[in-house]
């Protein structure tokens, strides 16, 4: 069978999920006939993705989150305004998707949570089956726990889910732990998509913390922590433009440009992980048995949901602020859930092949 991927380009999570999916499908004898990524002005497509996806990658103008000037918090109103102002560009992107579908004739389109994917499926009604995949869809499950209050944010995310999955044949909700399917909603709960490289890593417990910064603005908090705790070793990964591949501040603080292999190797040898509550890297940390401090991006409701869901599954703790010392204090209390998590995650190839073929 032939598969076309449409991927949201905000953050690395959806791209690493697509990499893992491509491994599963190819090993079963299927073809990835194309990859389309909704590009973001603030993000670069990581080189590791381009090197490993194994097929042509095309970027398209697609709506993405807008942030404040310090690149720390998501601004919902600004995001909507940007989407409206860019509507002409998005029509061009929709037409380009249709050209590719007509040319490649995929049997299945997998949408990794890109808004244009859902809109395209609704407007163009391609013959290909349309399957949507993301952790965000788990909020539609009756057992999901939401952040308190924030009803407008909850409604906005639910609307986003509806747009992304317009006309979907199946909706696959990635989850930290198993739940029953909700077939009346066409919702199927599936394991996280972890790349084989993560599952084959040698695990150790050295003296450094790993820090992943979705938004480079958090470097202010990192620098503040470093001054307060100068003997705590930090390896920080970001995608800040105009910075070198490796920025060594001193023996205890190093900034790295996002590099896939270096990132997961540093995680495997770390004593803990600080992140902005994206789904994919928290799953990697759980698989490797690393305690996590999650700091949802301010205004980013889905990350607030991720943090609650991950704590419920035993990943670690979350905080409203980028206070790395909270992880230091938490480490002695952490209960390792990697054994049960691996049992769930290792079922992914069989479950996805059943769902997709």
Order of alpha helices (4+ residues) and beta strands (2+ residues): beta-alpha-beta-alpha-beta-alpha-alpha-beta-alpha-beta-alpha-beta-beta-alpha-beta-alpha-beta-beta-beta-alpha-beta-alpha-beta-alpha-beta-alpha-alpha-alpha
